[in-house]
């Protein structure tokens, strides 16, 4: 069963035995001058089974990142009121690739250091070789999760990430992402603002998402996809909810696994696939789960808590993926579900 856009990238790994980053650089619509405007970060170290715990100078009072079994990575700390928060991240790649890289930077320029993680994958060819995670800290001192596949080389400088930019020099990071589908490179741009990643729709004369035709030679010219092509791309932004309401039921036996939500603004109900992330925001603390870091039993418990306690939920972002080469027309496929009492 295919759950996420991340898993789709693994299928692309058979496409070409070449550097995905080199292909990205051959087709990026950004100029060399723009790509030189890197956002500075600080390298803290590599988390692995030999070095399984780091103290983090992030948020209002610091935090801890650790793994005890090489399967799940836990990040935890306290907000500005001294209330606990925890984040559970899929760490199984520690057993495959051996490490994840820990970086720091004030991405949204709000005076709090944010956590940045890069996790190598087993992908090659056209598939992204790394997953980028960020935990930015909001005005309450609680983290907000984000993750996206990126095309950063392994041999990058530890003082900057080639996908993190500061294009307008305001001290707030922009994140350039690219994906490949149906003969096109698809570029999206996100901007860090108040602990969230906002989808940039326009930069100068360029509109995003922006399409570059895949060619054998370097090609940086944006195009409009022809009518016969249907390139798909996800939206990982977490600034504005696409839907709000309350979850009524869920089904973890279906394919894809799904839940039924009653929409706040429409009388009707919608069936949605499970997200990449869950946030449970409560007075006793904020708990954050990457879905691939928990078992089906734990997922069932999370959904049961949301339904039984009648939490209000907000859905953010939109996953897009193919199954056996066919685009999935699931209208509701969120990246993040944020639940509140």
C-alpha positions as YAML, in Angstrom:
chain: A
units: angstrom
residues:
- id: 1
  name: UNK
  ca: [0.00, 0.00, 0.00]
- id: 2
  name: UNK
  ca: [1.34, 3.42, -1.00]
- id: 3
  name: UNK
  ca: [0.80, 6.01, 1.73]
- id: 4
  name: UNK
  ca: [2.75, 9.16, 0.95]
- id: 5
  name: UNK
  ca: [4.41, 11.21, -1.71]
- id: 6
  name: UNK
  ca: [7.72, 10.31, -0.07]
- id: 7
  name: UNK
  ca: [7.19, 6.66, -0.98]
- id: 8
  name: UNK
  ca: [6.46, 7.60, -4.58]
- id: 9
  name: UNK
  ca: [9.97, 9.04, -4.82]
- id: 10
  name: UNK
  ca: [11.40, 5.62, -4.05]
- id: 11
  name: UNK
  ca: [9.82, 4.29, -7.26]
- id: 12
  name: UNK
  ca: [11.63, 6.99, -9.20]
- id: 13
  name: UNK
  ca: [14.94, 5.75, -7.85]
- id: 14
  name: UNK
  ca: [15.09, 3.23, -10.69]
- id: 15
  name: UNK
  ca: [14.80, 5.93, -13.31]
- id: 16
  name: UNK
  ca: [18.41, 7.06, -13.86]
- id: 17
  name: UNK
  ca: [21.74, 6.00, -12.30]
- id: 18
  name: UNK
  ca: [22.97, 9.60, -12.00]
- id: 19
  name: UNK
  ca: [23.14, 12.47, -9.55]
- id: 20
  name: UNK
  ca: [19.70, 13.88, -8.85]
- id: 21
  name: UNK
  ca: [21.32, 17.09, -7.62]
- id: 22
  name: UNK
  ca: [23.13, 17.52, -10.96]
- id: 23
  name: UNK
  ca: [19.83, 17.16, -12.81]
- id: 24
  name: UNK
  ca: [18.25, 19.68, -10.42]
- id: 25
  name: UNK
  ca: [20.99, 22.23, -11.14]
- id: 26
  name: UNK
  ca: [20.59, 21.67, -14.88]
- id: 27
  name: UNK
  ca: [16.88, 22.54, -14.73]
- id: 28
  name: UNK
  ca: [16.42, 25.00, -11.87]
- id: 29
  name: UNK
  ca: [14.69, 28.25, -12.93]
- id: 30
  name: UNK
  ca: [16.75, 30.29, -10.46]
- id: 31
  name: UNK
  ca: [19.82, 32.22, -11.57]
- id: 32
  name: UNK
  ca: [23.28, 31.57, -10.16]
- id: 33
  name: UNK
  ca: [23.09, 34.95, -8.41]
- id: 34
  name: UNK
  ca: [19.84, 33.90, -6.70]
- id: 35
  name: UNK
  ca: [21.21, 30.51, -5.70]
- id: 36
  name: UNK
  ca: [24.22, 32.26, -4.16]
- id: 37
  name: UNK
  ca: [21.94, 34.01, -1.62]
- id: 38
  name: UNK
  ca: [22.20, 31.17, 0.88]
- id: 39
  name: UNK
  ca: [20.57, 31.20, 4.31]
- id: 40
  name: UNK
  ca: [23.24, 30.59, 6.95]
- id: 41
  name: UNK
  ca: [22.82, 27.65, 9.33]
- id: 42
  name: UNK
  ca: [24.94, 26.17, 12.10]
- id: 43
  name: UNK
  ca: [26.00, 22.52, 12.12]
- id: 44
  name: UNK
  ca: [25.52, 20.83, 15.51]
- id: 45
  name: UNK
  ca: [26.37, 17.21, 14.74]
- id: 46
  name: UNK
  ca: [25.14, 13.82, 13.50]
- id: 47
  name: UNK
  ca: [22.65, 11.73, 15.42]
- id: 48
  name: UNK
  ca: [23.25, 7.98, 15.13]
- id: 49
  name: UNK
  ca: [23.21, 4.87, 17.28]
- id: 50
  name: UNK
  ca: [26.71, 5.73, 18.59]
- id: 51
  name: UNK
  ca: [25.75, 9.33, 19.38]
- id: 52
  name: UNK
  ca: [22.06, 8.93, 20.21]
- id: 53
  name: UNK
  ca: [21.43, 12.13, 22.19]
- id: 54
  name: UNK
  ca: [22.09, 15.87, 21.72]
- id: 55
  name: UNK
  ca: [21.16, 18.94, 23.72]
- id: 56
  name: UNK
  ca: [19.57, 21.53, 21.45]
- id: 57
  name: UNK
  ca: [19.81, 25.33, 21.91]
- id: 58
  name: UNK
  ca: [16.39, 25.84, 20.26]
- id: 59
  name: UNK
  ca: [13.12, 27.52, 21.14]
- id: 60
  name: UNK
  ca: [12.70, 29.50, 24.37]
- id: 61
  name: UNK
  ca: [14.50, 27.11, 26.73]
- id: 62
  name: UNK
  ca: [16.31, 24.47, 24.68]
- id: 63
  name: UNK
  ca: [15.45, 20.85, 23.99]
- id: 64
  name: UNK
  ca: [16.74, 17.32, 23.58]
- id: 65
  name: UNK
  ca: [16.89, 15.07, 20.50]
- id: 66
  name: UNK
  ca: [17.48, 11.37, 20.98]
- id: 67
  name: UNK
  ca: [16.91, 7.90, 19.60]
- id: 68
  name: UNK
  ca: [16.85, 4.82, 21.79]
- id: 69
  name: UNK
  ca: [16.18, 2.11, 19.23]
- id: 70
  name: UNK
  ca: [17.22, 3.48, 15.83]
- id: 71
  name: UNK
  ca: [13.58, 3.43, 14.76]
- id: 72
  name: UNK
  ca: [12.04, 6.56, 16.29]
- id: 73
  name: UNK
  ca: [13.68, 9.95, 16.89]
- id: 74
  name: UNK
  ca: [12.17, 11.97, 19.76]
- id: 75
  name: UNK
  ca: [12.62, 15.73, 20.20]
- id: 76
  name: UNK
  ca: [11.31, 17.27, 23.41]
- id: 77
  name: UNK
  ca: [11.43, 20.41, 25.51]
- id: 78
  name: UNK
  ca: [9.25, 23.07, 27.18]
- id: 79
  name: UNK
  ca: [7.45, 26.13, 25.88]
- id: 80
  name: UNK
  ca: [7.55, 29.66, 27.29]
- id: 81
  name: UNK
  ca: [5.17, 28.70, 30.12]
- id: 82
  name: UNK
  ca: [7.19, 25.63, 31.05]
- id: 83
  name: UNK
  ca: [4.70, 23.23, 29.43]
- id: 84
  name: UNK
  ca: [6.10, 20.10, 27.77]
- id: 85
  name: UNK
  ca: [6.17, 19.39, 24.05]
- id: 86
  name: UNK
  ca: [7.27, 16.23, 22.20]
- id: 87
  name: UNK
  ca: [7.89, 15.40, 18.54]
- id: 88
  name: UNK
  ca: [8.12, 11.84, 17.21]
- id: 89
  name: UNK
  ca: [9.98, 11.42, 13.89]
- id: 90
  name: UNK
  ca: [10.52, 8.33, 11.77]
- id: 91
  name: UNK
  ca: [14.14, 7.30, 12.44]
- id: 92
  name: UNK
  ca: [14.36, 3.89, 10.75]
- id: 93
  name: UNK
  ca: [16.87, 5.28, 8.23]
- id: 94
  name: UNK
  ca: [19.39, 5.44, 11.07]
- id: 95
  name: UNK
  ca: [19.76, 1.70, 10.69]
- id: 96
  name: UNK
  ca: [20.08, 1.97, 6.90]
- id: 97
  name: UNK
  ca: [22.20, 5.12, 6.43]
- id: 98
  name: UNK
  ca: [23.60, 5.46, 9.91]
- id: 99
  name: UNK
  ca: [22.90, 9.13, 10.76]
- id: 100
  name: UNK
  ca: [20.83, 12.26, 10.47]
- id: 101
  name: UNK
  ca: [22.39, 15.72, 10.40]
- id: 102
  name: UNK
  ca: [21.39, 18.34, 12.99]
- id: 103
  name: UNK
  ca: [21.49, 22.02, 11.99]
- id: 104
  name: UNK
  ca: [20.31, 25.22, 13.64]
- id: 105
  name: UNK
  ca: [19.06, 28.56, 12.35]
- id: 106
  name: UNK
  ca: [16.43, 31.21, 13.07]
- id: 107
  name: UNK
  ca: [14.49, 30.47, 9.90]
- id: 108
  name: UNK
  ca: [11.64, 32.94, 10.45]
- id: 109
  name: UNK
  ca: [13.80, 35.59, 12.18]
- id: 110
  name: UNK
  ca: [11.62, 35.69, 15.32]
- id: 111
  name: UNK
  ca: [14.51, 35.51, 17.80]
- id: 112
  name: UNK
  ca: [14.24, 31.76, 18.50]
- id: 113
  name: UNK
  ca: [16.64, 29.19, 17.08]
- id: 114
  name: UNK
  ca: [14.87, 26.55, 14.99]
- id: 115
  name: UNK
  ca: [15.80, 22.92, 14.41]
- id: 116
  name: UNK
  ca: [16.71, 21.67, 10.93]
- id: 117
  name: UNK
  ca: [17.30, 18.01, 10.17]
- id: 118
  name: UNK
  ca: [18.47, 16.32, 6.97]
- id: 119
  name: UNK
  ca: [17.97, 12.58, 6.67]
- id: 120
  name: UNK
  ca: [19.62, 10.61, 3.83]
- id: 121
  name: UNK
  ca: [17.43, 8.16, 1.96]
- id: 122
  name: UNK
  ca: [18.07, 5.12, -0.23]
- id: 123
  name: UNK
  ca: [16.88, 6.95, -3.33]
- id: 124
  name: UNK
  ca: [18.88, 7.59, -6.50]
- id: 125
  name: UNK
  ca: [18.21, 8.60, -10.09]
- id: 126
  name: UNK
  ca: [15.51, 11.28, -10.23]
- id: 127
  name: UNK
  ca: [14.34, 10.68, -6.68]
- id: 128
  name: UNK
  ca: [15.28, 13.21, -3.93]
- id: 129
  name: UNK
  ca: [18.30, 11.92, -1.97]
- id: 130
  name: UNK
  ca: [17.39, 13.70, 1.29]
- id: 131
  name: UNK
  ca: [14.40, 14.57, 3.42]
- id: 132
  name: UNK
  ca: [14.48, 18.01, 5.06]
- id: 133
  name: UNK
  ca: [12.73, 18.50, 8.40]
- id: 134
  name: UNK
  ca: [12.23, 21.76, 10.27]
- id: 135
  name: UNK
  ca: [10.82, 22.53, 13.69]
- id: 136
  name: UNK
  ca: [10.17, 26.26, 13.92]
- id: 137
  name: UNK
  ca: [9.07, 27.73, 17.25]
- id: 138
  name: UNK
  ca: [5.97, 29.92, 17.42]
- id: 139
  name: UNK
  ca: [5.14, 32.81, 19.77]
- id: 140
  name: UNK
  ca: [4.22, 30.34, 22.55]
- id: 141
  name: UNK
  ca: [7.57, 28.58, 22.24]
- id: 142
  name: UNK
  ca: [6.03, 25.40, 20.84]
- id: 143
  name: UNK
  ca: [7.36, 23.72, 17.67]
- id: 144
  name: UNK
  ca: [5.57, 23.45, 14.31]
- id: 145
  name: UNK
  ca: [6.70, 20.52, 12.11]
- id: 146
  name: UNK
  ca: [7.46, 20.51, 8.38]
- id: 147
  name: UNK
  ca: [9.11, 18.01, 6.07]
- id: 148
  name: UNK
  ca: [9.78, 17.81, 2.35]
- id: 149
  name: UNK
  ca: [12.07, 15.84, -0.01]
- id: 150
  name: UNK
  ca: [15.03, 17.89, -1.32]
- id: 151
  name: UNK
  ca: [17.85, 17.52, -3.86]
- id: 152
  name: UNK
  ca: [20.75, 18.59, -1.69]
- id: 153
  name: UNK
  ca: [24.05, 16.78, -2.32]
- id: 154
  name: UNK
  ca: [25.60, 14.76, 0.50]
- id: 155
  name: UNK
  ca: [28.84, 16.75, 0.12]
- id: 156
  name: UNK
  ca: [27.28, 20.05, 1.15]
- id: 157
  name: UNK
  ca: [28.90, 22.67, 3.32]
- id: 158
  name: UNK
  ca: [27.70, 22.47, 6.89]
- id: 159
  name: UNK
  ca: [27.30, 26.25, 7.07]
- id: 160
  name: UNK
  ca: [24.56, 26.46, 4.46]
- id: 161
  name: UNK
  ca: [22.01, 24.34, 2.61]
- id: 162
  name: UNK
  ca: [21.75, 24.89, -1.12]
- id: 163
  name: UNK
  ca: [17.95, 24.68, -0.98]
- id: 164
  name: UNK
  ca: [17.61, 27.30, 1.79]
- id: 165
  name: UNK
  ca: [17.89, 30.86, 0.46]
- id: 166
  name: UNK
  ca: [17.34, 34.45, 1.55]
- id: 167
  name: UNK
  ca: [16.32, 35.95, -1.76]
- id: 168
  name: UNK
  ca: [15.09, 39.31, -0.46]
- id: 169
  name: UNK
  ca: [17.65, 39.74, 2.34]
- id: 170
  name: UNK
  ca: [15.06, 40.10, 5.12]
- id: 171
  name: UNK
  ca: [16.59, 37.40, 7.33]
- id: 172
  name: UNK
  ca: [13.67, 35.01, 6.73]
- id: 173
  name: UNK
  ca: [14.48, 31.83, 4.84]
- id: 174
  name: UNK
  ca: [13.03, 30.78, 1.52]
- id: 175
  name: UNK
  ca: [13.00, 27.08, 0.66]
- id: 176
  name: UNK
  ca: [13.22, 26.05, -2.99]
- id: 177
  name: UNK
  ca: [11.83, 22.58, -3.69]
- id: 178
  name: UNK
  ca: [11.72, 20.64, -6.93]
- id: 179
  name: UNK
  ca: [9.98, 17.46, -7.98]
- id: 180
  name: UNK
  ca: [9.73, 15.56, -11.25]
- id: 181
  name: UNK
  ca: [6.58, 14.30, -12.96]
- id: 182
  name: UNK
  ca: [5.35, 13.58, -16.48]
- id: 183
  name: UNK
  ca: [8.39, 15.08, -18.22]
- id: 184
  name: UNK
  ca: [8.64, 18.25, -16.16]
- id: 185
  name: UNK
  ca: [10.68, 19.57, -13.26]
- id: 186
  name: UNK
  ca: [8.26, 21.38, -10.95]
- id: 187
  name: UNK
  ca: [9.59, 24.15, -8.70]
- id: 188
  name: UNK
  ca: [7.85, 25.46, -5.60]
- id: 189
  name: UNK
  ca: [9.02, 28.19, -3.24]
- id: 190
  name: UNK
  ca: [8.17, 28.52, 0.45]
- id: 191
  name: UNK
  ca: [8.94, 31.33, 2.89]
- id: 192
  name: UNK
  ca: [9.41, 31.00, 6.66]
- id: 193
  name: UNK
  ca: [7.08, 33.30, 8.56]
- id: 194
  name: UNK
  ca: [5.90, 33.07, 12.19]
- id: 195
  name: UNK
  ca: [6.92, 29.39, 12.56]
- id: 196
  name: UNK
  ca: [5.10, 28.38, 9.37]
- id: 197
  name: UNK
  ca: [6.11, 27.79, 5.75]
- id: 198
  name: UNK
  ca: [4.07, 29.96, 3.41]
- id: 199
  name: UNK
  ca: [3.67, 28.95, -0.23]
- id: 200
  name: UNK
  ca: [5.11, 31.77, -2.38]
- id: 201
  name: UNK
  ca: [2.82, 32.18, -5.40]
- id: 202
  name: UNK
  ca: [4.73, 34.94, -7.16]
- id: 203
  name: UNK
  ca: [8.35, 36.15, -7.22]
- id: 204
  name: UNK
  ca: [8.98, 39.01, -9.62]
- id: 205
  name: UNK
  ca: [7.53, 37.87, -12.95]
- id: 206
  name: UNK
  ca: [7.57, 34.17, -12.00]
- id: 207
  name: UNK
  ca: [4.52, 32.31, -10.76]
- id: 208
  name: UNK
  ca: [4.74, 29.13, -8.66]
- id: 209
  name: UNK
  ca: [4.54, 26.24, -9.08]
- id: 210
  name: UNK
  ca: [6.85, 26.75, -12.03]
- id: 211
  name: UNK
  ca: [7.49, 24.12, -14.72]
- id: 212
  name: UNK
  ca: [10.73, 23.40, -16.56]
- id: 213
  name: UNK
  ca: [10.72, 20.87, -19.38]
- id: 214
  name: UNK
  ca: [12.99, 17.88, -18.75]
- id: 215
  name: UNK
  ca: [15.62, 17.70, -21.50]
- id: 216
  name: UNK
  ca: [18.92, 15.92, -22.04]
- id: 217
  name: UNK
  ca: [20.75, 19.24, -22.03]
- id: 218
  name: UNK
  ca: [20.59, 21.90, -19.28]
- id: 219
  name: UNK
  ca: [17.38, 23.88, -19.56]
- id: 220
  name: UNK
  ca: [16.34, 26.72, -17.26]
- id: 221
  name: UNK
  ca: [13.42, 28.14, -19.23]
- id: 222
  name: UNK
  ca: [9.98, 28.03, -17.56]
- id: 223
  name: UNK
  ca: [7.14, 26.69, -19.70]
- id: 224
  name: UNK
  ca: [3.41, 26.01, -19.50]
- id: 225
  name: UNK
  ca: [2.64, 22.27, -19.58]
- id: 226
  name: UNK
  ca: [0.92, 21.17, -22.77]
- id: 227
  name: UNK
  ca: [-2.66, 19.92, -22.67]
- id: 228
  name: UNK
  ca: [-1.61, 16.27, -22.97]
- id: 229
  name: UNK
  ca: [0.60, 16.46, -19.88]
- id: 230
  name: UNK
  ca: [-0.62, 16.28, -16.30]
- id: 231
  name: UNK
  ca: [2.34, 16.86, -13.96]
- id: 232
  name: UNK
  ca: [1.34, 16.66, -10.32]
- id: 233
  name: UNK
  ca: [2.90, 18.39, -7.33]
- id: 234
  name: UNK
  ca: [2.10, 18.57, -3.64]
- id: 235
  name: UNK
  ca: [1.63, 21.67, -1.50]
- id: 236
  name: UNK
  ca: [3.51, 21.40, 1.82]
- id: 237
  name: UNK
  ca: [2.58, 24.83, 3.17]
- id: 238
  name: UNK
  ca: [1.10, 25.07, 6.67]
- id: 239
  name: UNK
  ca: [-0.10, 28.67, 6.94]
- id: 240
  name: UNK
  ca: [-3.76, 28.45, 5.89]
- id: 241
  name: UNK
  ca: [-6.01, 25.44, 6.56]
- id: 242
  name: UNK
  ca: [-7.67, 23.92, 3.52]
- id: 243
  name: UNK
  ca: [-10.47, 22.51, 5.67]
- id: 244
  name: UNK
  ca: [-11.68, 22.73, 9.27]
- id: 245
  name: UNK
  ca: [-14.16, 20.56, 11.12]
- id: 246
  name: UNK
  ca: [-14.38, 17.43, 13.26]
- id: 247
  name: UNK
  ca: [-13.40, 13.87, 12.44]
- id: 248
  name: UNK
  ca: [-16.36, 11.48, 12.62]
- id: 249
  name: UNK
  ca: [-14.97, 8.04, 11.75]
- id: 250
  name: UNK
  ca: [-11.78, 6.45, 10.42]
- id: 251
  name: UNK
  ca: [-10.75, 3.29, 8.57]
- id: 252
  name: UNK
  ca: [-7.21, 1.91, 8.78]
- id: 253
  name: UNK
  ca: [-8.09, -1.22, 6.79]
- id: 254
  name: UNK
  ca: [-8.89, 0.58, 3.53]
- id: 255
  name: UNK
  ca: [-6.43, 1.53, 0.80]
- id: 256
  name: UNK
  ca: [-5.53, 4.27, 1.27]
- id: 257
  name: UNK
  ca: [-6.28, 4.53, 4.98]
- id: 258
  name: UNK
  ca: [-8.78, 7.33, 5.51]
- id: 259
  name: UNK
  ca: [-11.01, 9.30, 7.84]
- id: 260
  name: UNK
  ca: [-14.35, 11.08, 7.47]
- id: 261
  name: UNK
  ca: [-14.49, 14.76, 8.44]
- id: 262
  name: UNK
  ca: [-17.55, 16.97, 8.89]
- id: 263
  name: UNK
  ca: [-16.75, 20.32, 7.31]
- id: 264
  name: UNK
  ca: [-17.28, 23.46, 9.44]
- id: 265
  name: UNK
  ca: [-18.29, 25.59, 6.46]
- id: 266
  name: UNK
  ca: [-20.34, 23.11, 4.44]
- id: 267
  name: UNK
  ca: [-23.05, 20.85, 5.76]
- id: 268
  name: UNK
  ca: [-21.53, 17.88, 3.91]
- id: 269
  name: UNK
  ca: [-18.76, 15.47, 4.88]
- id: 270
  name: UNK
  ca: [-15.50, 14.52, 3.14]
- id: 271
  name: UNK
  ca: [-13.36, 11.40, 3.10]
- id: 272
  name: UNK
  ca: [-9.64, 12.18, 3.39]
- id: 273
  name: UNK
  ca: [-6.47, 10.10, 3.34]
- id: 274
  name: UNK
  ca: [-4.20, 10.12, 6.40]
- id: 275
  name: UNK
  ca: [-1.65, 12.96, 6.68]
- id: 276
  name: UNK
  ca: [2.12, 13.00, 7.02]
- id: 277
  name: UNK
  ca: [1.83, 14.71, 10.43]
- id: 278
  name: UNK
  ca: [-0.54, 14.93, 13.41]
- id: 279
  name: UNK
  ca: [-0.42, 17.74, 15.99]
- id: 280
  name: UNK
  ca: [-2.37, 17.33, 19.24]
- id: 281
  name: UNK
  ca: [-2.38, 20.75, 20.88]
- id: 282
  name: UNK
  ca: [-3.60, 20.70, 24.47]
- id: 283
  name: UNK
  ca: [-3.17, 22.81, 27.62]
- id: 284
  name: UNK
  ca: [-1.00, 20.02, 29.05]
- id: 285
  name: UNK
  ca: [1.35, 20.22, 26.06]
- id: 286
  name: UNK
  ca: [1.83, 19.76, 22.33]
- id: 287
  name: UNK
  ca: [2.38, 16.27, 20.92]
- id: 288
  name: UNK
  ca: [3.50, 15.89, 17.32]
- id: 289
  name: UNK
  ca: [3.64, 12.62, 15.40]
- id: 290
  name: UNK
  ca: [5.09, 11.87, 11.98]
- id: 291
  name: UNK
  ca: [2.72, 9.16, 10.81]
- id: 292
  name: UNK
  ca: [5.45, 6.77, 9.68]
- id: 293
  name: UNK
  ca: [6.97, 6.92, 13.18]
- id: 294
  name: UNK
  ca: [4.00, 5.25, 14.87]
- id: 295
  name: UNK
  ca: [2.31, 1.87, 14.56]
- id: 296
  name: UNK
  ca: [-1.20, 1.30, 13.24]
- id: 297
  name: UNK
  ca: [-2.28, 0.73, 16.82]
- id: 298
  name: UNK
  ca: [-0.86, 4.11, 17.86]
- id: 299
  name: UNK
  ca: [-2.51, 5.78, 14.85]
- id: 300
  name: UNK
  ca: [-5.79, 4.23, 15.90]
- id: 301
  name: UNK
  ca: [-5.32, 5.61, 19.42]
- id: 302
  name: UNK
  ca: [-4.57, 9.13, 18.10]
- id: 303
  name: UNK
  ca: [-7.71, 9.15, 15.95]
- id: 304
  name: UNK
  ca: [-9.80, 7.70, 18.77]
- id: 305
  name: UNK
  ca: [-8.65, 10.47, 21.11]
- id: 306
  name: UNK
  ca: [-9.50, 13.14, 18.53]
- id: 307
  name: UNK
  ca: [-12.98, 11.68, 17.93]
- id: 308
  name: UNK
  ca: [-13.85, 10.79, 21.53]
- id: 309
  name: UNK
  ca: [-12.79, 14.20, 22.88]
- id: 310
  name: UNK
  ca: [-14.40, 16.00, 19.91]
- id: 311
  name: UNK
  ca: [-11.28, 17.96, 19.05]
- id: 312
  name: UNK
  ca: [-11.59, 20.62, 16.38]
- id: 313
  name: UNK
  ca: [-9.21, 19.84, 13.51]
- id: 314
  name: UNK
  ca: [-7.62, 21.93, 10.78]
- id: 315
  name: UNK
  ca: [-6.15, 20.35, 7.65]
- id: 316
  name: UNK
  ca: [-3.09, 21.88, 5.96]
- id: 317
  name: UNK
  ca: [-1.37, 21.23, 2.63]
- id: 318
  name: UNK
  ca: [-2.15, 18.69, -0.03]
- id: 319
  name: UNK
  ca: [-0.33, 15.48, -0.92]
- id: 320
  name: UNK
  ca: [-0.18, 14.44, -4.58]
- id: 321
  name: UNK
  ca: [1.00, 11.04, -5.70]
- id: 322
  name: UNK
  ca: [0.55, 8.27, -8.22]
- id: 323
  name: UNK
  ca: [-0.24, 4.61, -7.66]
- id: 324
  name: UNK
  ca: [0.89, 2.27, -10.45]
- id: 325
  name: UNK
  ca: [1.47, 5.31, -12.64]
- id: 326
  name: UNK
  ca: [-2.03, 6.72, -12.20]
- id: 327
  name: UNK
  ca: [-2.67, 10.09, -10.58]
- id: 328
  name: UNK
  ca: [-4.77, 9.85, -7.45]
- id: 329
  name: UNK
  ca: [-7.75, 12.18, -7.61]
- id: 330
  name: UNK
  ca: [-8.37, 12.09, -3.87]
- id: 331
  name: UNK
  ca: [-9.61, 15.62, -3.27]
- id: 332
  name: UNK
  ca: [-8.70, 15.63, 0.41]
- id: 333
  name: UNK
  ca: [-5.17, 14.40, 1.12]
- id: 334
  name: UNK
  ca: [-3.68, 16.67, 3.80]
- id: 335
  name: UNK
  ca: [-0.04, 16.97, 4.79]
- id: 336
  name: UNK
  ca: [-0.88, 17.98, 8.37]
- id: 337
  name: UNK
  ca: [-3.83, 17.57, 10.75]
- id: 338
  name: UNK
  ca: [-3.79, 20.00, 13.68]
- id: 339
  name: UNK
  ca: [-6.17, 19.03, 16.50]
- id: 340
  name: UNK
  ca: [-7.28, 21.28, 19.38]
- id: 341
  name: UNK
  ca: [-9.71, 20.75, 22.28]
...
